[in-house]
Amino acid sequence: MPDEEILDAYSAAVVRVARKVLPGVASLRVHGPRGDGGGSASVLSADGYLLTSAHVVDGATAVTASFGDGTETALDIAGSDPLSDLAVLRARGEVPAPVEHGDAASLQVGQLVVALGNPLGLSGSVTAGIVSALGRSLPTRRGRVVDEVIQTDAALNPGNSGGVLADSHGRMVGVNTAVAGVGVGLAVPINTNTQRIIASLINTGRVRRAWLGIAAGQSPLPPALVDRLGRRSGLRVAQVLPDSPAAVASLKGGDVVVAVAGEPIGSATNLQRWMLEDAIGTAVEITVWRNGALVDVIAVPTELD
């Protein structure tokens, strides 16, 4: 294919995404005790909910959104979750049509993505690049790590936080949240887990999380277990906190968690998917590899304070 045709196809995809998504992307003006700031947000629903990054509105006393069509409205913070770096805002006035959401689980490394937001106060900016990597980790200000973060080389700058990372179909697959270095941007994925977090922020203004009381990290499984389970990793327990649900369930340091409620667990990310509101107070079967055998224990997670 001639270079001109390749360029035309690439440009056409970016233009198509920009036309579809930009009307639903807001430029935020944020006022707070530490001064004024800015960021980006996207329309979640026709009844006035918007999605942004939690750090964009942290400590805000007043937030205003403006859109490309001239619409401007004051916003209230409906809910914020610093542990996932997501926040939901509620508009006091009319907003444009919502941005369509996709699923970051379908992304592949090398795939075209488009970042839309308001870097450095320049509203309605569009940059394009590729998915550079998947499954990155992003430390938050609260000391927790957001897993499954998308890495992209689409140019991001201060003010892009809270904006849209879209696929070539104009579906939002991530919330742009950080610049890790030159040519390295990060976005919190839109997936089943984050959709649950967003729904909780809309419905209750906060996110309740379950807690087991273990410190653990991904660990390779022994060959015999790899052959038996058909996968190579589990979650090795490094520490069990005293009087925690894990301690009550007799989990021990050195145990390797391989399943929760029959579902495979291969990393801390897999386990965190379980540790939301539905798991609080619910007995769950945890399968671990201990002393050369598979052992089942029953734990009842409590609410994370």
C-alpha positions as CSV (number, residue, x, y, z in Angstrom):
1,M,0.0,0.0,0.0
2,P,1.4,3.4,-0.9
3,D,2.5,5.7,1.9
4,E,-0.1,8.3,1.0
5,E,-2.9,5.7,1.4
6,I,-1.5,4.5,4.7
7,L,-1.4,8.1,6.0
8,D,-4.9,8.8,4.7
9,A,-6.3,5.8,6.5
10,Y,-4.5,6.7,9.7
11,S,-5.7,10.3,9.5
12,A,-9.2,9.3,8.7
13,A,-9.4,7.1,11.8
14,V,-8.2,9.9,14.1
15,V,-10.5,12.5,12.5
16,R,-13.4,10.1,12.9
17,V,-12.6,9.5,16.6
18,A,-12.2,13.3,17.2
19,R,-15.5,14.1,15.6
20,K,-17.3,11.4,17.6
21,V,-15.7,11.9,21.0
22,L,-14.7,15.6,21.4
23,P,-18.2,17.0,21.9
24,G,-18.4,14.9,25.1
25,V,-15.0,16.0,26.5
26,A,-15.0,18.9,29.0
27,S,-12.4,21.3,30.1
28,L,-12.4,21.6,33.9
29,R,-11.6,24.7,35.9
30,V,-10.9,23.6,39.5
31,H,-10.8,26.0,42.4
32,G,-9.4,24.9,45.8
33,P,-7.5,26.0,48.9
34,R,-4.2,25.5,47.1
35,G,-5.2,27.7,44.2
36,D,-6.7,27.1,40.8
37,G,-6.1,24.2,38.5
38,G,-7.4,22.4,35.4
39,G,-8.1,19.0,33.9
40,S,-10.4,17.1,31.7
41,A,-13.6,15.1,32.0
42,S,-16.0,13.1,29.8
43,V,-19.8,12.9,29.9
44,L,-21.0,9.6,31.4
45,S,-24.7,9.9,31.0
46,A,-27.4,12.2,29.6
47,D,-28.6,13.0,33.1
48,G,-25.4,15.0,33.8
49,Y,-22.8,12.7,35.2
50,L,-19.1,13.2,34.2
51,L,-16.0,11.0,34.7
52,T,-12.6,12.4,35.6
53,S,-9.5,11.6,37.7
54,A,-9.8,11.8,41.5
55,H,-6.6,13.8,41.8
56,V,-7.9,16.5,39.4
57,V,-10.7,17.4,41.9
58,D,-8.9,16.5,45.2
59,G,-9.8,19.2,47.7
60,A,-11.8,21.2,45.2
61,T,-14.3,23.8,46.5
62,A,-15.7,24.6,43.0
63,V,-15.5,22.9,39.6
64,T,-16.7,24.3,36.3
65,A,-16.9,22.4,33.0
66,S,-16.9,23.9,29.5
67,F,-17.4,22.1,26.2
68,G,-16.5,22.7,22.6
69,D,-20.0,23.9,21.7
70,G,-19.9,26.7,24.2
71,T,-21.9,24.9,26.9
72,E,-20.7,25.7,30.4
73,T,-21.9,24.4,33.7
74,A,-21.0,24.2,37.4
75,L,-20.3,20.7,38.7
76,D,-20.7,19.0,42.1
77,I,-18.4,16.1,43.1
78,A,-20.8,13.1,43.3
79,G,-18.1,10.7,44.5
80,S,-14.3,10.2,44.5
81,D,-12.2,7.1,44.9
82,P,-8.5,8.0,45.3
83,L,-7.6,4.3,45.4
84,S,-8.5,3.9,41.7
85,D,-7.9,7.6,40.9
86,L,-11.5,8.0,39.5
87,A,-14.1,10.5,40.4
88,V,-17.7,11.2,39.2
89,L,-19.1,14.7,38.9
90,R,-22.7,15.9,38.5
91,A,-23.5,18.8,36.3
92,R,-26.0,21.4,37.5
93,G,-26.9,22.3,33.9
94,E,-27.2,20.7,30.5
95,V,-24.4,18.6,29.0
96,P,-23.7,17.1,25.5
97,A,-24.3,13.5,24.6
98,P,-22.3,10.9,26.6
99,V,-19.1,9.3,25.3
100,E,-19.5,5.7,24.4
101,H,-17.5,3.3,26.6
102,G,-15.6,0.2,25.3
103,D,-13.7,-2.5,27.2
104,A,-9.9,-2.2,27.7
105,A,-9.8,-6.0,28.0
106,S,-10.0,-6.1,24.2
107,L,-6.9,-3.9,23.6
108,Q,-3.8,-5.2,22.0
109,V,-0.2,-3.8,22.1
110,G,0.4,-1.8,18.9
111,Q,-3.3,-0.8,18.5
112,L,-4.1,2.7,17.6
113,V,-5.4,4.9,20.4
114,V,-6.4,8.6,20.6
115,A,-6.1,10.9,23.6
116,L,-8.6,13.7,23.9
117,G,-8.5,16.4,26.6
118,N,-7.2,19.8,27.5
119,P,-3.4,19.8,28.1
120,L,-1.9,23.0,29.4
121,G,-5.3,24.6,29.2
122,L,-5.6,24.1,25.4
123,S,-9.1,22.8,25.1
124,G,-10.2,20.2,22.6
125,S,-6.7,18.8,21.9
126,V,-6.2,15.5,20.2
127,T,-3.1,13.3,20.0
128,A,-2.7,9.8,18.7
129,G,-0.4,6.9,19.2
130,I,-0.4,3.2,20.0
131,V,-0.9,1.0,23.0
132,S,2.7,0.6,24.1
133,A,2.0,-1.9,26.8
134,L,-0.8,-3.4,29.0
135,G,-0.9,-4.4,32.6
136,R,1.3,-1.6,34.0
137,S,0.9,-0.5,37.6
138,L,0.3,3.1,38.7
139,P,1.0,4.2,42.4
140,T,-1.7,6.6,43.7
141,R,-1.4,9.3,46.3
142,R,-3.0,7.0,48.9
143,G,-0.3,4.4,48.6
144,R,-2.4,1.9,46.6
145,V,-1.4,0.6,43.2
146,V,-3.9,0.7,40.3
147,D,-3.3,-2.4,38.2
148,E,-3.9,-3.1,34.5
149,V,-3.0,0.4,33.5
150,I,-2.7,1.2,29.8
151,Q,0.6,2.6,28.6
152,T,0.5,4.7,25.4
153,D,2.9,6.9,23.5
154,A,0.1,9.4,22.6
155,A,1.4,12.7,23.9
156,L,-0.1,13.6,27.3
157,N,0.6,16.8,29.3
158,P,-0.7,18.4,32.5
159,G,-4.4,19.0,32.0
160,N,-5.0,15.8,30.1
161,S,-5.8,14.0,33.4
162,G,-9.4,12.9,33.4
163,G,-9.6,13.0,29.7
164,V,-10.5,10.2,27.2
165,L,-8.3,7.5,25.7
166,A,-10.3,6.1,22.8
167,D,-9.9,3.2,20.4
168,S,-10.2,3.7,16.7
169,H,-14.0,3.2,16.9
170,G,-14.3,6.2,19.2
171,R,-15.0,4.1,22.3
172,M,-13.5,5.2,25.6
173,V,-11.1,2.6,26.8
174,G,-9.2,4.5,29.4
175,V,-9.1,7.7,31.6
176,N,-5.8,9.5,31.0
177,T,-4.2,10.0,34.3
178,A,-0.4,10.4,34.3
179,V,2.7,11.2,32.3
180,A,5.5,8.8,33.3
181,G,8.2,10.3,31.1
182,V,8.8,11.4,27.5
183,G,6.6,9.4,25.3
184,V,5.1,7.4,28.1
185,G,1.5,8.2,29.1
186,L,-0.7,6.1,31.4
187,A,-4.5,5.6,31.5
188,V,-6.8,3.9,34.0
189,P,-8.6,1.2,32.0
190,I,-12.3,1.1,31.4
191,N,-13.2,-2.5,32.2
192,T,-15.7,-4.5,34.3
193,N,-13.9,-3.6,37.5
194,T,-13.8,0.2,36.9
195,Q,-17.4,0.1,35.7
196,R,-18.4,-1.3,39.1
197,I,-16.4,1.5,40.8
198,I,-18.1,4.1,38.6
199,A,-21.5,2.7,39.4
200,S,-20.8,2.7,43.1
201,L,-19.6,6.4,43.0
202,I,-22.8,7.4,41.2
203,N,-25.1,5.4,43.6
204,T,-23.5,6.0,46.9
205,G,-20.7,8.5,46.4
206,R,-18.0,6.1,47.6
207,V,-16.5,2.7,47.0
208,R,-16.6,0.0,49.7
209,R,-13.8,-2.5,49.5
210,A,-13.3,-5.9,51.1
211,W,-10.1,-6.8,53.0
212,L,-8.4,-10.1,53.7
213,G,-5.3,-8.8,55.5
214,I,-2.5,-10.4,53.4
215,A,0.6,-9.0,51.6
216,A,1.3,-11.1,48.5
217,G,3.0,-11.1,45.2
218,Q,2.9,-13.0,42.0
219,S,4.9,-16.3,42.1
220,P,5.6,-19.1,39.6
221,L,3.9,-22.4,40.3
222,P,5.8,-25.7,40.5
223,P,5.9,-27.8,37.3
224,A,3.5,-30.4,38.7
225,L,0.9,-27.8,39.5
226,V,1.5,-26.0,36.1
227,D,0.6,-29.3,34.4
228,R,-2.4,-29.8,36.6
229,L,-3.9,-26.3,36.4
230,G,-2.7,-25.3,33.0
231,R,-1.2,-21.9,34.1
232,R,2.2,-20.8,35.4
233,S,1.6,-18.4,38.3
234,G,-0.2,-17.9,41.6
235,L,-0.2,-15.4,44.4
236,R,2.4,-16.2,47.1
237,V,1.4,-14.9,50.6
238,A,4.3,-13.0,52.2
239,Q,2.5,-11.9,55.3
240,V,-0.7,-12.5,57.1
241,L,-1.8,-9.7,59.5
242,P,-2.8,-10.7,63.0
243,D,-6.6,-11.0,63.7
244,S,-7.3,-10.4,60.0
245,P,-9.9,-12.4,58.0
246,A,-6.9,-14.3,56.5
247,A,-5.5,-15.2,59.9
248,V,-8.9,-16.4,61.1
249,A,-9.1,-18.6,57.9
250,S,-5.7,-20.0,58.8
251,L,-3.9,-18.7,55.7
252,K,-0.2,-18.8,56.2
253,G,2.9,-17.1,54.9
254,G,4.3,-19.2,52.1
255,D,0.8,-20.3,50.9
256,V,0.3,-19.8,47.2
257,V,-3.2,-18.7,46.3
258,V,-4.4,-20.3,43.1
259,A,-8.1,-19.8,43.2
260,V,-10.9,-17.8,44.9
261,A,-14.4,-19.3,44.7
262,G,-13.1,-21.6,42.0
263,E,-11.9,-18.7,39.8
264,P,-8.1,-18.8,38.9
265,I,-5.9,-16.2,40.7
266,G,-2.6,-15.5,39.1
267,S,-1.8,-12.0,40.4
268,A,-2.7,-9.4,42.9
269,T,-4.8,-7.8,40.2
270,N,-7.0,-10.9,39.9
271,L,-7.5,-10.9,43.7
272,Q,-8.4,-7.2,43.8
273,R,-11.2,-7.8,41.4
274,W,-12.8,-9.8,44.1
275,M,-12.2,-7.3,46.9
276,L,-15.2,-5.0,46.3
277,E,-18.4,-4.5,48.1
278,D,-20.1,-7.8,47.2
279,A,-17.3,-9.7,49.0
280,I,-17.7,-8.0,52.3
281,G,-19.1,-10.4,54.9
282,T,-19.4,-13.2,52.4
283,A,-17.8,-16.6,53.0
284,V,-15.5,-17.4,50.2
285,E,-13.4,-20.5,49.4
286,I,-9.7,-19.9,48.8
287,T,-7.6,-22.6,47.3
288,V,-3.9,-22.5,48.1
289,W,-0.8,-24.6,47.4
290,R,0.7,-25.6,50.7
291,N,3.4,-28.2,51.4
292,G,2.9,-29.9,48.1
293,A,-0.9,-30.1,48.2
294,L,-3.9,-28.1,47.3
295,V,-5.8,-26.9,50.4
296,D,-9.1,-25.1,50.7
297,V,-9.8,-22.6,53.4
298,I,-12.9,-20.4,54.0
299,A,-12.4,-16.7,54.6
300,V,-14.9,-13.9,55.3
301,P,-13.5,-10.6,54.1
302,T,-14.3,-7.5,56.2
303,E,-14.7,-3.9,55.0
304,L,-11.5,-2.0,54.3
305,D,-11.3,1.0,56.6
